[in-house]
Amino acid sequence: MKKLFSAWGLTALTALAALTALTTSAQAATASATATAVFAGGCFWCTESDFEKLPGVVSAESGYTGGKAASPTYESVSAGGTGHTEAVRVTYDPAKVTYAQLVEYFWRTIDPTEKDRQFCDVGNQYRSGIYWGSEAERIVAEASKVALLKSGQFKDIYTEVKRADPFYL
């Protein structure tokens, strides 16, 4: 898997994007001992479990993002129609793992070629996404997606890269 990932060229390009935003990231890291990032990769329990294994991740919490309802519930999101996706809010220590590393790790845990599904979970609530909260994160997330597309490994990538909406536990 690591060899395939290196073939995508993501490490170098996301490192370049991270350098572009280094000043902003460094200021954010010194302002707080931890930072958060939001990802959607299908079933939130699976995505949560994946991130909890990564050194530098303090916690991962399941929830919802990207929808219209003010108080989404498991039942309402599972039924469809709220516009939310199952997501995970990752709290991490930027001194131990960078946002770029989280993004790279995320790509290895999902299938970016699936639209509105991941593995056996089907529906818009299972779409994949990277939800950035700052300009530095946007640069890293978008550069990583472009690098993955340019690698030629995949014809299409349906993972959305958007500004983070409110996150509901």
N, C-alpha and C positions, 0 to 999 in steps of 0.2 A: 504494500500500500504506500509506504513512504517513497519507494522508487517511482511509482506512478505519479504521486503528488509532485515530486521534484520535476518530473517530465512536463508538468503543467507550467512550470516556471513561476509559480505563485510566490515562493519565498522571496526571490529577488525583487519582483514587482511590488509586492506589498511592503517590503522593506523600503523601497524607494518612495512609495506613497507615505509611509510612516515618517520618513525623514523630512518630507515636504511639510508635514504637520507637526514636526518635533517640538517646536516651541509651545504650541497650544497643548500638546499632550503632557509635556514636562510641567507646565504650569498647573494643569489639572491634577497630575499625580502628586505634586507637592502640597496641593490644597487639601487633599484627602488621602487617607491611608488605603482606601479601597475605591473602586469604580464599579459601574454596572454597565452591562451590555444586554441587548435583547435579541434573541434568535427564535425562529420557528422552524421546526424540522419534522413536522408530522405530530405524532402522539407526544404530548409534552412530557409524559413520564419517561419515555425513552430518551428524549433530548436532555432532560434534566439529569438522568443517570449518566449519559455520556459526558456531560460537562463536569459532573461531580468527581470524575476520575482524573481530571486534568490538574497537575500540580499548579498551585497559584490561585485556583478557584476556591473561594471561601464558602460560597453557597450557590445553589441554583434553585429557583422557585418557579413552580408551574403557574400559569395564568393565561390571560387572553389579551390580545391587542388588535388594533386595526378595525374595530367594528363601530356600530352605531349605538348600540344599547349602553346605557350608563352603568348598569350593574349586571354584566353578563354572568350567567350561571352555567354549570356543566350541561344541564338539560337544554337550555336555550341555544347554546353554541353547538352542541351535538346535533340538534334538530336542524341546524342550518338557518340561514336567513338573517342572522345578526351582523354578518360581515366580519366577525372576529376570527382570528386564527389562534389555535393553541400555540402558546409561546413559552419561553423560559427567560426569566430575568437572572442573569449570571452576575454575582458579585465576586470581584476578583482583586487581587493585590497586584497593581501595575509594576511593582518592583520585582515580581516573580514571573508574571506572564503578561505579555502586551496584548493590546486590542488586536493587533495584526495576527498574533499567534492564535487568539481565540477564533478569528475569522477563518484562518487556514484550517484549524481543527474542525470547525463547523462544516466546511466543504467536504471533509473526509467522512462525515457521519450521515450525510444525506444523499439523495439522488436528485441532483439539480435538473434532470431532464423530465421530471414528472410534474405535470400541471395539476394543481388542486388535489394532490394526494402524496403520500409517502408510504412506501411499502404496502401493507394491507389496509391502511386507513385511507378512505376515499371521501372527498368533499372539499369545498373551499376552506373549511375550518382547519384543514390539514396541509394547506399550502406552505411552502418553505419561504423564509425571509430573513433578511438581516436588517434590523431596525436601528439606525444610527441616531445618536443624540447630540453630536457635535460635528463641526466642519472637518475636524481631523478624522473622526470615525467615518464620515461620508467618503472622504478621499480614499481611505484604506479599503472600505467595503466595495466601492465602485471599481477601484483598480484591481482588486482580486477577482471580481466577476469578469472584467475585461480580459484579464490574463487567462482565466479559465477558458473563455470563449476562443481567444487567439491560439490557445494550445492545440486546437483542432480535435481535442478529445471528445467534445460534444458538439452536435450540430446546433442544438437549442438549449438555453438555460432559462427555466421558468422561475427560479428563485427571485423574489422581489427584493430590491434594495431601496428602502424608503426611510424617511424621517420617522422616528419613534412616535407612536401615538400613546395615549395613556395605557398603562399596564394594570390589569386587574388580577389580583391573586385569586 
